[in-house]
Amino acid sequence: MKEKISNLFHFKLCLSCSYSSFHPVGNSLFGGLFCFKNNKEKFKTVADKGELMDLFDLSRKEGSLINIQETFLCEEYECLNQSYGYKTL
């Protein structure tokens, strides 16, 4: 079913945004998503869990890491693009 409808529509929420990810070592059942809209260019280059951990640490130190709910939607939403980044779902 996913293959039949995936090109027709998508859910527009932070969970399906190119700049969001769960922490690579685990997350809560709901509300454990993080937004990297303040580090978009760095997030696009993350290729594995180690690099994602490094970006989590850097973003936390900079104060740019944002904890969001999966169903939230902001004005910087970008539909998930599989051509870049490493996303943990």
C-alpha positions as CSV (number, residue, x, y, z in Angstrom):
1,M,0.0,0.0,0.0
2,K,2.8,2.4,0.9
3,E,4.3,2.1,-2.6
4,K,0.9,2.9,-4.2
5,I,0.3,6.1,-2.2
6,S,3.8,7.4,-1.4
7,N,3.9,9.4,-4.6
8,L,0.5,10.9,-4.1
9,F,0.8,12.5,-0.7
10,H,2.7,12.6,2.5
11,F,2.1,13.6,6.1
12,K,3.3,17.2,6.7
13,L,4.6,17.1,10.3
14,C,8.0,17.2,12.0
15,L,8.3,13.4,11.9
16,S,8.6,13.5,8.1
17,C,10.8,16.5,8.0
18,S,14.3,16.3,6.5
19,Y,15.8,18.1,9.6
20,S,14.4,16.0,12.4
21,S,15.8,12.8,14.0
22,F,15.5,10.7,17.1
23,H,18.6,10.3,19.2
24,P,20.6,7.3,17.9
25,V,20.8,5.6,21.3
26,G,17.0,5.6,21.9
27,N,14.0,7.7,22.5
28,S,10.8,7.9,24.5
29,L,7.5,6.7,23.0
30,F,6.4,10.2,22.1
31,G,8.0,13.6,22.2
32,G,11.5,12.4,21.7
33,L,12.2,13.9,18.3
34,F,14.8,16.6,17.8
35,C,15.0,19.3,15.2
36,F,18.2,20.4,13.5
37,K,16.8,23.3,11.5
38,N,19.5,25.5,13.1
39,N,22.2,23.2,11.7
40,K,20.7,22.3,8.4
41,E,23.9,22.2,6.4
42,K,25.7,20.0,8.9
43,F,22.7,17.7,9.3
44,K,22.6,17.1,5.5
45,T,26.1,15.7,5.6
46,V,25.6,13.3,8.5
47,A,26.3,9.8,7.2
48,D,26.1,7.5,10.2
49,K,25.3,7.2,13.9
50,G,28.7,8.4,15.0
51,E,28.4,11.6,13.1
52,L,24.8,12.1,14.3
53,M,26.0,11.7,17.9
54,D,28.7,14.3,17.2
55,L,26.1,16.7,15.8
56,F,23.8,16.1,18.8
57,D,26.7,17.0,21.1
58,L,27.7,20.1,19.1
59,S,24.1,21.3,18.8
60,R,23.5,20.8,22.5
61,K,26.7,22.8,23.3
62,E,25.7,25.6,20.9
63,G,22.1,25.6,22.4
64,S,20.7,25.0,18.9
65,L,19.1,21.6,19.5
66,I,15.3,21.7,19.7
67,N,13.2,19.0,21.3
68,I,9.9,18.7,19.4
69,Q,6.8,16.5,19.2
70,E,6.4,14.3,16.2
71,T,3.2,15.9,15.2
72,F,4.4,19.5,15.4
73,L,4.9,21.5,12.2
74,C,7.0,24.7,11.7
75,E,7.4,27.1,8.9
76,E,10.8,25.6,7.9
77,Y,9.4,22.1,7.2
78,E,11.0,20.3,4.3
79,C,9.7,17.0,3.1
80,L,12.1,14.1,3.9
81,N,14.7,13.8,1.2
82,Q,16.5,10.5,1.2
83,S,19.3,11.8,-1.0
84,Y,21.1,13.3,2.0
85,G,21.5,12.9,5.7
86,Y,21.2,10.0,8.1
87,K,17.8,9.8,9.8
88,T,16.9,7.5,12.7
89,L,13.2,6.6,12.8
